Every structure is written in C-alpha cells, then in structure tokens.
Amino acid sequence: MKSTSSLIRIVLLLLCLYVPLTAVYAQKQRITGKVTDATTGVPLEGITVRVKQGASGTLTGKDGTFSIEAKSDDVLELSAIGFRALSVPINGRTTVDIQLVSTVSELSQVVLVGTRSGGRAKIETPVPVDVISLSQAAYPTAKMDLTALLNVSAPSFNYNKQSGSDGADQIDLATLRGLGPDQTLVLVNGKRRHQTAFVAVYGTRGRGNSGTDLNAIPEAAIDRVEILRDGASAQYGSDAIAGVINIILKKEVNHLYVNAGYAGYYDHKYNTYFGKELNQYKNNGAIDGNAVSVGLSYGVPLGKNGGFLNFSGNFQKQGKTFRQVLDTNLAHADALPVNVVRRSYGDASKTTGGGMLNLELPFSDGRTTFYAFGGYNHKFSDAYAYTRHFNGNNPSSSGHPDRFPTDANGKLIFYQDIMYPVTSPGGLPNDTVFDPHIQNKIDDWSAAAGIKGEFGNGWTWDLSNVLGRNNFHFFGDKTFNASMGANTPTHFDDGGFSFLQNTANLTLGKELPGVAAGLHLALGAEYRYENYKIYAGEEASYRNYDPTFFKATGAQGFPGYRPSDEVDANRSNIAGFVDAELDVTKKWLIGAAIRAENYSDFGFTSNYKFATRYKVTSNFNLRGSVSTGFRAPSLQQINFSSQYTNVQGGTITEVKIAPNTNSITRAAGIPDLKQEKSVNASLGFTWKPLSALSVTVDGYLVKVKDRIVLSGQFSAGDTTLSQELYNTLNQLHIDNAQFFANAVNTTNTGIDVVIDYNKRWANQRFRALVAANFQHMKIDKINVPERLNDSYLHRKSFFSDREERFVLASAPPVKIGLNLDYGIDKFGVSAHVTYFGKVELYGYGWSGDLAGTGINPVVGLDSDPDKLVPELFKYKGKAVTDLAVNYKFTKQLNWFIGADNIFNVHPSLGVVNGARLSAYDSESGGAWDAVQMGFNGIRLFTRFVLTL
C-alpha cells in the first residue's frame, strides 16, 4: 500500500512538471527563413507560406525571405504555381530555409533577365520574357541545334538555314521581332557573350550583320533559355535593340545526364537519289543528312557550403543533303529545268564538339561566393559552292574554261576525284563540271570568373570578367587555281578572321523596403575591349599567275583573303548604369534604367528605359515599356575586307567589299559608320484565369534609324559614276565594289501571343502551348550618300529593290506554333505544328537593261521572252507538323521516336509562274531561297535520354 501511494505521488509530480513544459513548448514563436529554387538557387518571391495547424499565412519577399508566427511543433506548408507543394516540420527551429523543386509542367517560371532584383515570376515581369526548358524542347524532336529548337519554341525568334553561303551555313544567325541578327544581345548566366568573327556578306539574309553563334554552347550544358522580347540597351548596352537571350547553365550535382540521338532526312520528292537517271546531280542515298549526337553532363558538390561543379559536353556529326526539282518536263506544273547553277545543292556537312564548365563555391562566411564558367567548341564544315562548267553545252549554262586547269594547248586536265561528266540536251557531248568545296574550321572559347557577395547594411555586389574569342578559318577543297595550270593544288588555305572580346563588370545592388512598398536599386560600371583580325591565306588562294589574266584569279569557290585585306583593329568602351525597380504599392511596379557609354572609336551615347506593371486583379496584369536603344557598329562591319566570286543573273564576277577606311569607300562618299539608334515601345497584359492556364499578349513598336547593311554593287564599267570612284575602281582592277553603310531606317510593329495550358491529374498530363507572332516592317527611308544620290541607277545600286525585300523578309508576317503534349504513365505523345506566313523575295533579274543587279528585276515569259514580268518569288504560308512518341522504360531511361515535318512539306518553288526557264535566280542558286521551314523534307529521328 505504501509503495502504491508513493508511485501515485511520483506520477502526480511528473504531470505537474509536464503540463507547464508542454505549455512552454507549444507557445508560438517567430519563425524566419528563406525560400529558393532548388535548381538555380534563385530566391523565390511570392511563395505562399502557411502554418498547418493555424490560420496564419504570409508571402515571401523579393529576396525570398519570410517571417511568421508558429508553434515549435507545427508544420509549414509551402505552395506556388510552378513548384511542388512542400510540408516542412519546424521541429523547434526558429530559422527554416527551404528549397522548392520546379514542376515538370511549369519549369523555371522565375526569370533573371530584365531585372536585377533577384528574379521575378514570369507573368509578373513588366516586359515579356519567354522561358524555354531545354529538357522539354529538345527531346521530342529531330532538331539538334539550339537555334533550330528556339525557332519553333519562341514566338518572335526566327532564323533561316543557309546553303553554300560562304560560312553562313555554320553560323545560324537568328533574329528577334524581325530585326537584325546583331541587334539581339546574348548573355550566359547573365554575362555578355562574345559575337562570332563572321559577318554575313553573301548568300544570306542579315547581310552586313554579325551575331552570336548560339550553337557553340553545348545543349547538354543548358538548363533553360530566357528570351527578353523588349529593347534593353539601357540595361545591358549595345546589341540589345531587339531584346536579350540569357542562357542559364546547369547547376545540378550527383546526376548523370546522357542524351544520344540519330536523325536523317527521307525526302522522296526532291532528294537527288530518286533522280539518278538524270545523270545531272550528286546524291548521298535515300536517307541523307544522317546525323548522330551525344550529350553528357554531370555535377559534383564542392566544399561544405553548397558549392558545385557541373561539366557538360556535346558531339555531333551530320552529313550533307542533296535537293533538286527532279521533274524536268516543263509540261508539268511543278517541273523545272536542270539546275546548272548549283548541281550540288543542300545543307553542308559538319562535325562539332565541345564542352562547358559551370562552378560556384560559396565561402564559409555565407556572404561571399566565387563563380566561374566557360568552355570550348570546335566546328568543321564542308559545303558546296556554285558549279563550274567547262563547255557550257546546256543552253542555260555558260562555259568557263578559264576556271579549269588546262595544259599549254588549252586542253582540259581532268581530275577524276573532283570533276564529273553531266549529260547535255539534244544529243550534244557531255559537259565536264566541278563543284568547289568551301570548308570552315571554327574555334570558339570563353572563360568567365567572378566573385559576388554582401557587405554593409544589405548591399550586394558582383565583380566579374568574361573573355571570349571566335576564330573562323576558311579552306578551299576539291578546287583549283586555274591560273597555275597543271601545277595547281586542289586544297587551299584561304585565311580567315578572328574576334576577341573581354568584358569586366561591377554591379552593386540594395533592397530598400522602407521606400513605398519596396525599392531595389542597382548601379554599376563596365569596361569592354574588342579586337578583330583578318589574316591572309596562302598565296595560291588569291593570286593570278597568268600573265595574260585570261585565267581566273585565285581558288575557285572562295578566293583567299589577301595581304591587302589584313587588319588588326581594336577598340574599348566604358559604361555606367543605374537601374531601379520600385513597388509603388503591392499592385504597381515601375522600373527605370539609364546607361551612358563612351567608345574609343565613335564616341558617346546614352539611353534610357521605363517599364511598368499594374496588377488589376490577382490574376490579371497590365504591363508596358518605352525605351531608347543603340547598337555600336561592330569592328567586323568597320574593318571587313574581301574580294570574292559572285554569281548574279548567271554572270560570274569578282567583287570587292571595301572596308570603311578604304580608298574606294572614300571615293564613293560613304561616311564613317555610326551607331544604330532605336525607340522601342510595348504594351500588353498577362492573365492567369486558371492555375493551369496563362495568357500573355504584347504589342510592340520598334523604330530603328541608320541600320547598318551591305550596299549593292557598283560596276567599274559604269562611266556615269563620279570620276574619282570610276578611276579608283579601274586603277585597282575591281569589277564591282560594295560597302557597309548606315543605309536604312525601319519601323517594326507586331503582337506576340502566348497561351500556355498545363494540367496534371492522377497518372496523366497534358500541355497545350500556342506561341504566335504577327508583325509588319516598313522601310521609312534609304540614306543614300550625296555622291551616289545623283541618278536613279546609283540610288538603286546603293540599295536595290531586291535588297529591300530581303530586309523586309527577316521574319514572316505571321508565325504560329501549336505544341500539344499528352502523357499517361510511361507513355507520351507530342505533336508540334508551326505555321510560317507568306514571304516574297525578288531574284536578280535575268532580263532587261539592269539584268543581274536586283534593280526592278524582271524576266521574260517562256512563251514570249520579250514580254517581261517582275521576278518576284512568292513563298506561300505553310504549316510544318512534327510528331513524336516516347516511352519511359524506367525512371532513368526515356526513349523517343518520331519525325519532324512528317507530311514532307516544302516551300513554294522560287520561280515566277510562266517563266520557269529563268529559274535558279534566287539568292541560294537552288530551287528555294532560305525560308523558315527549310527544304529538306521529312526528318526521322530517335533518341535515348538517361538520367541517373
């Protein structure tokens, strides 16, 4: 009994002690923390944080932080559109930092480009930004290049695949909102990326422009791509007139990624394999353009503070394609005569490989981080140039024995591995032809390093340096310098050019929560150095050894750069900027930026931007912006010099592109190049009527003054030229000359529409995405120099009707993409339809007094050659459908199989109705110009994706 009473007393004592302890433990306390993206480490704003057992809740601020009252044994519940919901036990902690994982359906909704306030939800930005996940875009398609993927993923992103265009085959110059390729700035991890040394001069739209080689960055290294569709020169500097592309590299650790694929074209309509009996064209099999690619990435953790090193690599090898119109019976509606201009016409072959590193290493103080990224890419390509004919037995061709090696008696020296016979019409003897090869070796590397952190009372800082270089080396292969006769080599080093850029940058930032509903202030400075070089090829690539000058000069297809072309030019600029974002209220955001820059070669410029967003309701925002912009003339445009072979209206000539400081340029009265200037305005809205549905609509207007383009050609035989220019051309033995000039003022207007629906239920998933662009461009003025403004002929030679059409066709007037993706359990199916609107382009013009100039180009009808009609090629609007299925064998292994352009759609033929005998007068020399859908037909593919 005594022991029982003792036990009762002990239990009562413990209960007395437990009750107050429980009360203390259950008492609410202040919980603080920070919410970040698990993949990118970016602070997440607007995340809902709720207490599970209470009614309280809050939202994270701009820096991802939150503060809330909760019991020590409670649970925090976090939710946000685009991220997996998460429950986190407090377990007595007063500080709870949390990482959220993005969902597959709405990956990477927080964007970094266009703001320096630490990231903002995509539909909350004051200007339109596309966020494209490479894992979503790259898998269900045969496309293996970043540029091609973006072309069908972003509404106002456009590019045109070139063929036989003196280097443009391997630099896919892309545009935003129909502007020039060099009017879009490219960033990697928010840092300026260098441009290519290449400048487009022949066989391409974007003529006179450089740009950035997006395909030099391995696909396996990229997490996502952010495309800011708004002028941003005031924020980021030169080249951002049309917008900014920001490529975000992977940060994952302890995950192996392998992407291996195959693709090949099966075009039963135009592949020359199916027309072998014609004995006119080369071919490479029923399935050509065969391509294999392998991408790898893996990351390892570094240190004890969340550091990482991610390294990635890609290898790709692709064969040539061969396309011609095989029906030569002109009694048929879609027939064309034999193409004697380019008997080997199609995509170039290429082999490319490279790697990329991305590193971050936080210091132990928790306030400072070292980071670095960079990589190397090598690309080799081989493309066919225009065909050379020895006799010209086909009435449509012309014989050029001056371009073939001959012996002392003028007899052809036949090279069996280079030359080949083709059948001539009417029983005439076979002709002998060859197709010179243009080869490119392109080396591209970059290295960035920086350190960022916090100091003082909430200030952030970021100090970095980025160095990049692009080297573009040309070679001529399976060709000749005919002036050397029997001694000609068949492979030539043609020289090339390189471009180096070094950018040092310091940015400071600070949150000021006490100003209105919050102010973020950023300011900084930048110093940039650039160097551009042209180096000559071997002497045999450009010299004429024939004392009579009957034989053609230099290597056929691509004469080498000469010592007189060589240049070693550099410049520097220094810039300062202030960028602010103010939440006037919780609903109203305004942003403003001003930037001043001073260039060592052309002087000072300043620009501004104002943007705003207003939350009309919780799911509907209005947004708009106005800004001025600029683009400095590139060193490539100022200093490029070349003498090349051109074919216009069937006539082969030697053309000199004279640099800005050349005596020919001065004689023509071309002024020094100056900056392009722009005024941008946009207005739109974002709407999220359902958690799974978002709609954005943005209208824009962009006026650009003094756009730099390549002029038309001025002939040494034109006696009406000024005496100084006429004498200079003839003294230098130049057939034709052209120049870079601030030639054109343009206005672009348009509307971008993006409708995105994502839904998951049970074991199923569905996504429908519509991305559309409707745009119109007009040429406001052509800025003809005074000395060339003396006649209709000279004004049009400076910038012809044909060149005007090429500027206006930088993008189709309508582009609509519809992506449909459905999955259930391990099975998925994708259908992507892209509609490209009508494009109209002029040819050079075979007939009339100005034949071959592109000035009012006309051709004679087949039925009546004396009846002349405009040579206007009408490429009708067409839709291309891609279809793929996938099966997930395991959580780690996914298999895709399908076809791009499954209905084998091709562009309209580049010919005038009723004038098919005048075909192949397009820019490319083939049956089609380079238009958005391409001309290769169905592309079959399969791919395996392994993630461990």
Beta strands, then each sheet from edge to edge (+ up, - down):
strand 1: 28-37
strand 2: 48-51
strand 3: 57-59
strand 4: 65-71
strand 5: 75-80
strand 6: 83-89
strand 7: 98-100
strand 8: 110-111
strand 9: 120-121
strand 10: 129-133
strand 11: 157-159
strand 12: 174-176
strand 13: 184-188
strand 14: 191-192
strand 15: 222-228
strand 16: 243-249
strand 17: 256-265
strand 18: 288-302
strand 19: 307-318
strand 20: 349-362
strand 21: 368-384
strand 22: 388-389
strand 23: 420-422
strand 24: 431-434
strand 25: 437-455
strand 26: 459-477
strand 27: 491-512
strand 28: 519-536
strand 29: 567-583
strand 30: 588-599
strand 31: 603-617
strand 32: 620-631
strand 33: 642-648
strand 34: 651-658
strand 35: 676-690
strand 36: 693-710
strand 37: 714-715
strand 38: 736-761
strand 39: 764-782
strand 40: 814-824
strand 41: 827-836
strand 42: 839-842
strand 43: 858-860
strand 44: 868-870
strand 45: 872-875
strand 46: 878-888
strand 47: 893-900
strand 48: 939-947
sheet 1: 4+ 1- 7-
sheet 2: 3+ 2- 5+ 6-
sheet 3: 8+ 9-
sheet 4: 10+ 15- 16+ 13+ 14-
sheet 5: 11+ 12-
sheet 6: 33+ 34- 38- 36+ 35- 32+ 31- 30+ 29- 28+ 27- 26+ 25- 21+ 20- 19+ 18- 17+ 48- 47+ 46- 41+ 40- 39+
sheet 7: 22+ 24- 23+
sheet 8: 33+ 34- 38- 37+
sheet 9: 42+ 45-
sheet 10: 43+ 44-
end
